[in-house]
Amino acid sequence: MINIKKLSKALKNTGRVRWIIKEDYHFITASYFMLKTKKVITGSALTELVKTLGAIPKEGQGLGVYGRKKEELNDEEIQNTIKMLKAPDNSEEITFTKLIFQAEGSLLSIFKTEKDYIYLNKIYTDLIDIVDLFKNIDIRGTKARPVHFAQGDEKLMIMPFRVRDEAEYVKQI
């Protein structure tokens, strides 16, 4: 599910980044997304993470940066970060509409709950292999909370983008 090749673009210009390696899983968070994968971090994604954090965490270790302050995460911070990936019990099932909307200089992928449309920055939805986006992915969330994608033991959480005016073509659906 996770497309590591798109990770470096998603990590650019973020104020906060965390990278945790625990039980062979990589947990990577940035200002607007968080992911969990067993895929090996390579290429430009690895370069961007090392440039940002200054090192690669060891098994059981977490590294973070906020602004210019780099830190090693303690056990409580690691556990709290990992817990964020669990979708809340009151989240709704979400479907991908295959529609794109441009707002405030960003391309947004449009998702739908039973009654609301949810806009997610395409930079972050591109972290999902497009082939997988249309099959066997559990997508849950609400308009006001993070959207959770899960396939097997891989997970991705993305914060919604608040738009001032909904896309006209969405209002007509």
C-alpha positions in Angstrom: 0.0 0.0 0.0 2.7 2.6 1.0 4.5 4.1 -2.0 8.0 4.9 -0.5 9.0 6.7 -3.7 6.5 9.5 -2.9 7.7 9.9 0.7 10.5 12.5 0.1 8.0 14.9 -1.5 5.6 14.5 1.4 8.4 15.2 3.9 9.5 18.5 2.3 8.6 21.7 4.1 7.2 20.1 7.2 7.9 21.6 10.6 7.8 18.4 12.6 9.1 15.0 11.6 9.4 11.8 13.7 10.9 8.4 12.6 10.5 5.4 14.9 11.7 1.9 14.2 10.0 -0.7 16.4 9.6 -4.4 15.8 10.9 -4.0 12.2 8.2 -1.4 11.4 8.9 2.1 10.3 6.6 4.8 11.9 7.1 8.1 10.1 5.1 11.2 11.1 5.2 14.7 9.7 2.9 17.7 10.2 -0.1 16.3 8.3 0.4 12.5 8.0 1.7 9.4 9.7 2.5 6.0 8.3 3.4 2.5 9.4 5.2 0.1 7.0 7.7 -2.7 7.0 9.0 -1.6 3.6 12.7 -0.6 3.6 13.2 3.2 3.4 15.6 3.9 0.5 16.4 6.5 -2.1 15.3 10.0 -1.8 13.0 9.2 1.2 16.0 8.0 3.2 18.1 11.0 2.1 15.3 13.4 3.1 14.9 11.7 6.5 18.6 11.6 7.3 19.0 15.2 6.2 16.1 16.3 8.4 16.9 14.1 11.5 20.6 13.8 11.2 20.6 10.0 11.7 18.8 6.7 11.2 17.1 5.4 14.3 18.0 2.0 15.7 15.5 -0.7 16.5 13.3 0.5 19.4 14.5 4.1 18.9 12.7 7.2 17.8 14.1 10.4 16.5 12.3 13.7 16.0 12.8 17.3 14.9 10.6 20.3 15.6 11.8 23.4 13.8 15.5 23.2 14.3 15.4 21.2 17.6 16.4 17.6 17.1 15.6 15.1 19.8 15.6 11.4 20.7 12.1 10.3 21.7 11.5 8.6 25.1 9.5 5.4 25.5 6.3 7.2 26.3 6.6 9.5 23.3 7.2 6.5 21.1 4.1 4.6 22.4 1.9 7.7 22.2 3.0 8.3 18.6 2.3 4.7 17.6 -1.2 4.8 19.3 -2.3 7.7 17.1 -2.5 5.3 14.1 -5.6 3.5 15.6 -8.8 4.8 13.9 -11.3 6.0 16.5 -14.4 3.8 17.1 -16.7 6.5 16.0 -15.1 6.9 12.6 -17.1 6.3 9.4 -16.3 4.3 6.3 -15.0 6.5 3.5 -14.8 6.0 -0.2 -12.5 7.6 -2.8 -14.5 9.6 -5.4 -11.6 9.7 -7.9 -12.2 13.5 -8.0 -9.5 16.2 -7.6 -10.0 19.8 -6.5 -7.6 22.7 -6.5 -7.7 25.1 -3.6 -5.2 27.5 -2.1 -2.5 26.3 -4.5 -2.9 22.6 -3.5 -4.4 19.6 -5.4 -6.8 17.8 -3.1 -8.2 14.3 -3.5 -11.9 14.1 -2.6 -13.2 11.3 -0.4 -16.8 10.8 0.8 -18.5 9.6 3.9 -22.3 8.9 3.9 -23.0 12.7 4.3 -19.8 14.7 3.9 -17.0 15.2 1.5 -13.4 15.1 2.8 -10.5 16.8 1.1 -7.0 15.4 1.5 -3.8 16.9 0.1 -2.8 14.9 -2.9 0.8 15.0 -1.8 -0.2 12.7 1.1 -2.7 10.5 -0.8 0.1 9.8 -3.3 1.8 7.9 -0.5 -0.7 5.1 -1.4 0.1 3.0 -4.5 -2.7 4.1 -6.9 -3.5 0.5 -7.8 -4.1 -0.3 -4.1 -6.3 2.7 -3.6 -9.2 1.0 -5.5 -9.0 -2.3 -3.7 -8.8 -3.9 -0.3 -8.0 -0.7 1.6 -10.1 0.1 4.7 -10.6 3.9 4.7 -12.2 5.4 7.9 -12.5 8.8 9.4 -14.7 11.9 9.6 -14.6 15.4 8.1 -13.1 16.9 11.3 -10.7 14.1 12.2 -7.8 12.3 10.5 -8.5 9.8 7.8 -7.1 6.4 8.4 -6.1 4.0 5.6 -5.2 0.4 6.4 -4.2 -2.6 4.3 -2.9 -5.6 6.2 -0.5 -4.2 8.8 0.4 -1.1 6.8 -1.3 2.1 7.8 -1.5 5.7 6.8 -3.2 8.6 8.6 -3.8 12.0 6.9 -5.2 15.2 8.4 -8.1 16.6 6.3 -7.7 19.9 4.4 -10.3 22.4 5.3 -11.7 24.2 2.2 -13.6 27.4 2.4 -15.9 26.6 -0.6 -16.6 23.1 -1.7 -16.0 22.2 -5.3 -19.1 23.1 -7.5 -19.1 19.7 -9.2 -19.2 18.0 -5.7 -22.4 19.9 -4.9 -24.0 18.6 -8.0 -23.4 14.9 -7.2 
